[in-house]
Amino acid sequence: MAALLVFGWASAQTASISGVVTSDGKTPEANVNVSLKGTTVGSVTDARGFL
């Protein structure tokens, strides 16, 4: 039971990443898949290139 509680606590850690994806440093890119290397965590940019 204690191991389960520790695992639940460890998996509850969160982080926040934000930014803008551009093609040439100026033009925002919409619907780009962005993922955190080595994980299954990811997101998709909005119409303005933001995630």
PDB file with SEQRES, HELIX, SHEET and CRYST1 records, atoms N, CA, C and O in Angstrom:
SEQRES   1 A   51  MET ALA ALA LEU LEU VAL PHE GLY TRP ALA SER ALA GLN          
SEQRES   2 A   51  THR ALA SER ILE SER GLY VAL VAL THR SER ASP GLY LYS          
SEQRES   3 A   51  THR PRO GLU ALA ASN VAL ASN VAL SER LEU LYS GLY THR          
SEQRES   4 A   51  THR VAL GLY SER VAL THR ASP ALA ARG GLY PHE LEU              
HELIX    1 AA1 ALA A    2  ALA A   10  1                                   9    
SHEET    1 AA1 2 ASN A  33  SER A  35  0                                        
SHEET    2 AA1 2 GLY A  42  VAL A  44 -1                                        
CRYST1    1.000    1.000    1.000  90.00  90.00  90.00 P 1           1          
ATOM      1  N   MET A   1       0.818  -1.188   0.000  1.00  0.00           N  
ATOM      2  CA  MET A   1       0.000   0.000   0.000  1.00  0.00           C  
ATOM      3  C   MET A   1       0.864   1.254   0.000  1.00  0.00           C  
ATOM      4  O   MET A   1       0.550   2.209  -0.711  1.00  0.00           O  
ATOM      5  N   ALA A   2       1.936   1.278   0.774  1.00  0.00           N  
ATOM      6  CA  ALA A   2       2.811   2.453   0.828  1.00  0.00           C  
ATOM      7  C   ALA A   2       3.470   2.697  -0.520  1.00  0.00           C  
ATOM      8  O   ALA A   2       3.619   3.850  -0.924  1.00  0.00           O  
ATOM      9  N   ALA A   3       3.868   1.646  -1.225  1.00  0.00           N  
ATOM     10  CA  ALA A   3       4.505   1.799  -2.528  1.00  0.00           C  
ATOM     11  C   ALA A   3       3.527   2.419  -3.524  1.00  0.00           C  
ATOM     12  O   ALA A   3       3.926   3.250  -4.341  1.00  0.00           O  
ATOM     13  N   LEU A   4       2.294   2.038  -3.470  1.00  0.00           N  
ATOM     14  CA  LEU A   4       1.274   2.597  -4.352  1.00  0.00           C  
ATOM     15  C   LEU A   4       1.076   4.085  -4.090  1.00  0.00           C  
ATOM     16  O   LEU A   4       0.953   4.867  -5.033  1.00  0.00           O  
ATOM     17  N   LEU A   5       1.043   4.482  -2.834  1.00  0.00           N  
ATOM     18  CA  LEU A   5       0.890   5.889  -2.497  1.00  0.00           C  
ATOM     19  C   LEU A   5       2.090   6.706  -2.960  1.00  0.00           C  
ATOM     20  O   LEU A   5       1.918   7.820  -3.455  1.00  0.00           O  
ATOM     21  N   VAL A   6       3.294   6.181  -2.811  1.00  0.00           N  
ATOM     22  CA  VAL A   6       4.501   6.876  -3.258  1.00  0.00           C  
ATOM     23  C   VAL A   6       4.487   7.019  -4.769  1.00  0.00           C  
ATOM     24  O   VAL A   6       4.826   8.080  -5.294  1.00  0.00           O  
ATOM     25  N   PHE A   7       4.099   5.967  -5.474  1.00  0.00           N  
ATOM     26  CA  PHE A   7       4.036   6.031  -6.934  1.00  0.00           C  
ATOM     27  C   PHE A   7       3.023   7.083  -7.382  1.00  0.00           C  
ATOM     28  O   PHE A   7       3.288   7.857  -8.301  1.00  0.00           O  
ATOM     29  N   GLY A   8       1.862   7.106  -6.728  1.00  0.00           N  
ATOM     30  CA  GLY A   8       0.838   8.087  -7.071  1.00  0.00           C  
ATOM     31  C   GLY A   8       1.337   9.511  -6.876  1.00  0.00           C  
ATOM     32  O   GLY A   8       1.029  10.400  -7.669  1.00  0.00           O  
ATOM     33  N   TRP A   9       2.107   9.719  -5.819  1.00  0.00           N  
ATOM     34  CA  TRP A   9       2.662  11.043  -5.560  1.00  0.00           C  
ATOM     35  C   TRP A   9       3.694  11.393  -6.622  1.00  0.00           C  
ATOM     36  O   TRP A   9       3.698  12.521  -7.116  1.00  0.00           O  
ATOM     37  N   ALA A  10       4.565  10.467  -6.986  1.00  0.00           N  
ATOM     38  CA  ALA A  10       5.632  10.722  -7.952  1.00  0.00           C  
ATOM     39  C   ALA A  10       5.065  11.018  -9.336  1.00  0.00           C  
ATOM     40  O   ALA A  10       5.622  11.837 -10.067  1.00  0.00           O  
ATOM     41  N   SER A  11       3.980  10.374  -9.700  1.00  0.00           N  
ATOM     42  CA  SER A  11       3.419  10.590 -11.026  1.00  0.00           C  
ATOM     43  C   SER A  11       2.594  11.869 -11.111  1.00  0.00           C  
ATOM     44  O   SER A  11       2.159  12.249 -12.199  1.00  0.00           O  
ATOM     45  N   ALA A  12       2.375  12.531  -9.994  1.00  0.00           N  
ATOM     46  CA  ALA A  12       1.569  13.740  -9.984  1.00  0.00           C  
ATOM     47  C   ALA A  12       2.398  15.006 -10.240  1.00  0.00           C  
ATOM     48  O   ALA A  12       1.855  16.110 -10.213  1.00  0.00           O  
ATOM     49  N   GLN A  13       3.682  14.861 -10.483  1.00  0.00           N  
ATOM     50  CA  GLN A  13       4.523  16.023 -10.749  1.00  0.00           C  
ATOM     51  C   GLN A  13       4.141  16.631 -12.089  1.00  0.00           C  
ATOM     52  O   GLN A  13       3.856  15.908 -13.044  1.00  0.00           O  
ATOM     53  N   THR A  14       4.134  17.954 -12.160  1.00  0.00           N  
ATOM     54  CA  THR A  14       3.758  18.632 -13.398  1.00  0.00           C  
ATOM     55  C   THR A  14       4.783  19.698 -13.755  1.00  0.00           C  
ATOM     56  O   THR A  14       5.547  20.162 -12.909  1.00  0.00           O  
ATOM     57  N   ALA A  15       4.778  20.068 -15.013  1.00  0.00           N  
ATOM     58  CA  ALA A  15       5.619  21.153 -15.503  1.00  0.00           C  
ATOM     59  C   ALA A  15       4.832  21.878 -16.579  1.00  0.00           C  
ATOM     60  O   ALA A  15       3.883  21.329 -17.139  1.00  0.00           O  
ATOM     61  N   SER A  16       5.217  23.083 -16.862  1.00  0.00           N  
ATOM     62  CA  SER A  16       4.538  23.870 -17.881  1.00  0.00           C  
ATOM     63  C   SER A  16       5.549  24.342 -18.921  1.00  0.00           C  
ATOM     64  O   SER A  16       6.597  24.895 -18.588  1.00  0.00           O  
ATOM     65  N   ILE A  17       5.215  24.115 -20.167  1.00  0.00           N  
ATOM     66  CA  ILE A  17       6.066  24.562 -21.272  1.00  0.00           C  
ATOM     67  C   ILE A  17       5.194  25.390 -22.206  1.00  0.00           C  
ATOM     68  O   ILE A  17       4.066  25.004 -22.514  1.00  0.00           O  
ATOM     69  N   SER A  18       5.712  26.518 -22.654  1.00  0.00           N  
ATOM     70  CA  SER A  18       4.959  27.348 -23.589  1.00  0.00           C  
ATOM     71  C   SER A  18       5.920  27.930 -24.615  1.00  0.00           C  
ATOM     72  O   SER A  18       7.131  27.977 -24.401  1.00  0.00           O  
ATOM     73  N   GLY A  19       5.360  28.367 -25.724  1.00  0.00           N  
ATOM     74  CA  GLY A  19       6.193  28.967 -26.754  1.00  0.00           C  
ATOM     75  C   GLY A  19       5.420  29.158 -28.048  1.00  0.00           C  
ATOM     76  O   GLY A  19       4.209  28.944 -28.105  1.00  0.00           O  
ATOM     77  N   VAL A  20       6.142  29.564 -29.083  1.00  0.00           N  
ATOM     78  CA  VAL A  20       5.568  29.774 -30.411  1.00  0.00           C  
ATOM     79  C   VAL A  20       6.440  29.035 -31.416  1.00  0.00           C  
ATOM     80  O   VAL A  20       7.665  29.146 -31.379  1.00  0.00           O  
ATOM     81  N   VAL A  21       5.811  28.285 -32.310  1.00  0.00           N  
ATOM     82  CA  VAL A  21       6.537  27.588 -33.372  1.00  0.00           C  
ATOM     83  C   VAL A  21       6.435  28.433 -34.631  1.00  0.00           C  
ATOM     84  O   VAL A  21       5.338  28.773 -35.075  1.00  0.00           O  
ATOM     85  N   THR A  22       7.597  28.773 -35.211  1.00  0.00           N  
ATOM     86  CA  THR A  22       7.632  29.554 -36.453  1.00  0.00           C  
ATOM     87  C   THR A  22       8.441  28.814 -37.509  1.00  0.00           C  
ATOM     88  O   THR A  22       9.305  28.000 -37.182  1.00  0.00           O  
ATOM     89  N   SER A  23       8.158  29.100 -38.779  1.00  0.00           N  
ATOM     90  CA  SER A  23       8.858  28.418 -39.868  1.00  0.00           C  
ATOM     91  C   SER A  23      10.163  29.113 -40.230  1.00  0.00           C  
ATOM     92  O   SER A  23      11.135  28.452 -40.596  1.00  0.00           O  
ATOM     93  N   ASP A  24      10.194  30.403 -40.135  1.00  0.00           N  
ATOM     94  CA  ASP A  24      11.391  31.141 -40.535  1.00  0.00           C  
ATOM     95  C   ASP A  24      11.779  32.183 -39.484  1.00  0.00           C  
ATOM     96  O   ASP A  24      12.497  33.141 -39.768  1.00  0.00           O  
ATOM     97  N   GLY A  25      11.286  31.969 -38.272  1.00  0.00           N  
ATOM     98  CA  GLY A  25      11.532  32.932 -37.203  1.00  0.00           C  
ATOM     99  C   GLY A  25      10.500  34.040 -37.174  1.00  0.00           C  
ATOM    100  O   GLY A  25      10.516  34.881 -36.275  1.00  0.00           O  
ATOM    101  N   LYS A  26       9.597  34.049 -38.156  1.00  0.00           N  
ATOM    102  CA  LYS A  26       8.575  35.096 -38.239  1.00  0.00           C  
ATOM    103  C   LYS A  26       7.171  34.535 -38.405  1.00  0.00           C  
ATOM    104  O   LYS A  26       6.250  34.968 -37.712  1.00  0.00           O  
ATOM    105  N   THR A  27       6.990  33.582 -39.307  1.00  0.00           N  
ATOM    106  CA  THR A  27       5.668  33.072 -39.653  1.00  0.00           C  
ATOM    107  C   THR A  27       5.239  31.960 -38.697  1.00  0.00           C  
ATOM    108  O   THR A  27       5.895  30.920 -38.639  1.00  0.00           O  
ATOM    109  N   PRO A  28       4.145  32.156 -37.942  1.00  0.00           N  
ATOM    110  CA  PRO A  28       3.679  31.120 -37.021  1.00  0.00           C  
ATOM    111  C   PRO A  28       3.191  29.882 -37.770  1.00  0.00           C  
ATOM    112  O   PRO A  28       2.619  29.985 -38.855  1.00  0.00           O  
ATOM    113  N   GLU A  29       3.425  28.715 -37.177  1.00  0.00           N  
ATOM    114  CA  GLU A  29       2.989  27.444 -37.764  1.00  0.00           C  
ATOM    115  C   GLU A  29       1.867  26.850 -36.930  1.00  0.00           C  
ATOM    116  O   GLU A  29       2.042  26.594 -35.739  1.00  0.00           O  
ATOM    117  N   ALA A  30       0.711  26.629 -37.555  1.00  0.00           N  
ATOM    118  CA  ALA A  30      -0.448  26.049 -36.874  1.00  0.00           C  
ATOM    119  C   ALA A  30      -0.428  24.528 -36.968  1.00  0.00           C  
ATOM    120  O   ALA A  30       0.129  23.966 -37.911  1.00  0.00           O  
ATOM    121  N   ASN A  31      -1.034  23.867 -35.994  1.00  0.00           N  
ATOM    122  CA  ASN A  31      -1.225  22.412 -35.975  1.00  0.00           C  
ATOM    123  C   ASN A  31       0.074  21.614 -36.033  1.00  0.00           C  
ATOM    124  O   ASN A  31       0.132  20.567 -36.678  1.00  0.00           O  
ATOM    125  N   VAL A  32       1.111  22.103 -35.364  1.00  0.00           N  
ATOM    126  CA  VAL A  32       2.388  21.396 -35.291  1.00  0.00           C  
ATOM    127  C   VAL A  32       2.398  20.557 -34.021  1.00  0.00           C  
ATOM    128  O   VAL A  32       2.098  21.058 -32.938  1.00  0.00           O  
ATOM    129  N   ASN A  33       2.746  19.273 -34.156  1.00  0.00           N  
ATOM    130  CA  ASN A  33       2.880  18.399 -32.986  1.00  0.00           C  
ATOM    131  C   ASN A  33       4.213  18.675 -32.313  1.00  0.00           C  
ATOM    132  O   ASN A  33       5.260  18.660 -32.960  1.00  0.00           O  
ATOM    133  N   VAL A  34       4.172  18.926 -31.014  1.00  0.00           N  
ATOM    134  CA  VAL A  34       5.373  19.175 -30.216  1.00  0.00           C  
ATOM    135  C   VAL A  34       5.357  18.175 -29.066  1.00  0.00           C  
ATOM    136  O   VAL A  34       4.363  18.070 -28.346  1.00  0.00           O  
ATOM    137  N   SER A  35       6.468  17.431 -28.888  1.00  0.00           N  
ATOM    138  CA  SER A  35       6.507  16.456 -27.799  1.00  0.00           C  
ATOM    139  C   SER A  35       7.778  16.611 -26.985  1.00  0.00           C  
ATOM    140  O   SER A  35       8.800  17.085 -27.480  1.00  0.00           O  
ATOM    141  N   LEU A  36       7.694  16.201 -25.728  1.00  0.00           N  
ATOM    142  CA  LEU A  36       8.820  16.235 -24.811  1.00  0.00           C  
ATOM    143  C   LEU A  36       9.632  14.968 -25.051  1.00  0.00           C  
ATOM    144  O   LEU A  36       9.135  13.859 -24.854  1.00  0.00           O  
ATOM    145  N   LYS A  37      10.859  15.132 -25.468  1.00  0.00           N  
ATOM    146  CA  LYS A  37      11.716  14.017 -25.849  1.00  0.00           C  
ATOM    147  C   LYS A  37      11.809  12.987 -24.725  1.00  0.00           C  
ATOM    148  O   LYS A  37      12.007  13.333 -23.560  1.00  0.00           O  
ATOM    149  N   GLY A  38      11.660  11.712 -25.100  1.00  0.00           N  
ATOM    150  CA  GLY A  38      11.769  10.627 -24.140  1.00  0.00           C  
ATOM    151  C   GLY A  38      10.507  10.365 -23.340  1.00  0.00           C  
ATOM    152  O   GLY A  38      10.521   9.563 -22.406  1.00  0.00           O  
ATOM    153  N   THR A  39       9.397  11.042 -23.700  1.00  0.00           N  
ATOM    154  CA  THR A  39       8.126  10.853 -22.992  1.00  0.00           C  
ATOM    155  C   THR A  39       6.998  10.689 -23.995  1.00  0.00           C  
ATOM    156  O   THR A  39       7.214  10.743 -25.206  1.00  0.00           O  
ATOM    157  N   THR A  40       5.807  10.492 -23.487  1.00  0.00           N  
ATOM    158  CA  THR A  40       4.614  10.470 -24.331  1.00  0.00           C  
ATOM    159  C   THR A  40       3.830  11.763 -24.178  1.00  0.00           C  
ATOM    160  O   THR A  40       2.679  11.844 -24.608  1.00  0.00           O  
ATOM    161  N   VAL A  41       4.439  12.775 -23.572  1.00  0.00           N  
ATOM    162  CA  VAL A  41       3.793  14.063 -23.329  1.00  0.00           C  
ATOM    163  C   VAL A  41       3.946  14.939 -24.558  1.00  0.00           C  
ATOM    164  O   VAL A  41       5.043  15.078 -25.099  1.00  0.00           O  
ATOM    165  N   GLY A  42       2.843  15.531 -24.999  1.00  0.00           N  
ATOM    166  CA  GLY A  42       2.914  16.400 -26.154  1.00  0.00           C  
ATOM    167  C   GLY A  42       1.726  17.329 -26.254  1.00  0.00           C  
ATOM    168  O   GLY A  42       0.790  17.267 -25.457  1.00  0.00           O  
ATOM    169  N   SER A  43       1.787  18.198 -27.260  1.00  0.00           N  
ATOM    170  CA  SER A  43       0.722  19.152 -27.499  1.00  0.00           C  
ATOM    171  C   SER A  43       0.743  19.534 -28.971  1.00  0.00           C  
ATOM    172  O   SER A  43       1.649  19.155 -29.713  1.00  0.00           O  
ATOM    173  N   VAL A  44      -0.262  20.284 -29.379  1.00  0.00           N  
ATOM    174  CA  VAL A  44      -0.368  20.763 -30.755  1.00  0.00           C  
ATOM    175  C   VAL A  44      -0.526  22.277 -30.717  1.00  0.00           C  
ATOM    176  O   VAL A  44      -1.266  22.803 -29.885  1.00  0.00           O  
ATOM    177  N   THR A  45       0.166  22.984 -31.616  1.00  0.00           N  
ATOM    178  CA  THR A  45       0.057  24.444 -31.643  1.00  0.00           C  
ATOM    179  C   THR A  45      -1.324  24.862 -32.143  1.00  0.00           C  
ATOM    180  O   THR A  45      -1.985  24.142 -32.892  1.00  0.00           O  
ATOM    181  N   ASP A  46      -1.731  26.048 -31.702  1.00  0.00           N  
ATOM    182  CA  ASP A  46      -3.009  26.597 -32.158  1.00  0.00           C  
ATOM    183  C   ASP A  46      -2.816  27.319 -33.497  1.00  0.00           C  
ATOM    184  O   ASP A  46      -1.749  27.232 -34.103  1.00  0.00           O  
ATOM    185  N   ALA A  47      -3.835  28.018 -33.946  1.00  0.00           N  
ATOM    186  CA  ALA A  47      -3.798  28.707 -35.242  1.00  0.00           C  
ATOM    187  C   ALA A  47      -2.737  29.790 -35.315  1.00  0.00           C  
ATOM    188  O   ALA A  47      -2.315  30.177 -36.404  1.00  0.00           O  
ATOM    189  N   ARG A  48      -2.296  30.290 -34.136  1.00  0.00           N  
ATOM    190  CA  ARG A  48      -1.279  31.335 -34.104  1.00  0.00           C  
ATOM    191  C   ARG A  48       0.119  30.793 -33.808  1.00  0.00           C  
ATOM    192  O   ARG A  48       1.064  31.563 -33.633  1.00  0.00           O  
ATOM    193  N   GLY A  49       0.249  29.455 -33.753  1.00  0.00           N  
ATOM    194  CA  GLY A  49       1.538  28.835 -33.501  1.00  0.00           C  
ATOM    195  C   GLY A  49       1.902  28.677 -32.039  1.00  0.00           C  
ATOM    196  O   GLY A  49       3.001  28.229 -31.713  1.00  0.00           O  
ATOM    197  N   PHE A  50       0.972  29.048 -31.147  1.00  0.00           N  
ATOM    198  CA  PHE A  50       1.245  28.967 -29.706  1.00  0.00           C  
ATOM    199  C   PHE A  50       0.939  27.575 -29.169  1.00  0.00           C  
ATOM    200  O   PHE A  50       0.047  26.885 -29.662  1.00  0.00           O  
ATOM    201  N   LEU A  51       1.694  27.175 -28.152  1.00  0.00           N  
ATOM    202  CA  LEU A  51       1.373  25.958 -27.409  1.00  0.00           C  
ATOM    203  C   LEU A  51       1.452  26.239 -25.937  1.00  0.00           C  
ATOM    204  O   LEU A  51       1.217  25.345 -25.124  1.00  0.00           O  
TER     205      LEU A  51                                                      
END                                                                             
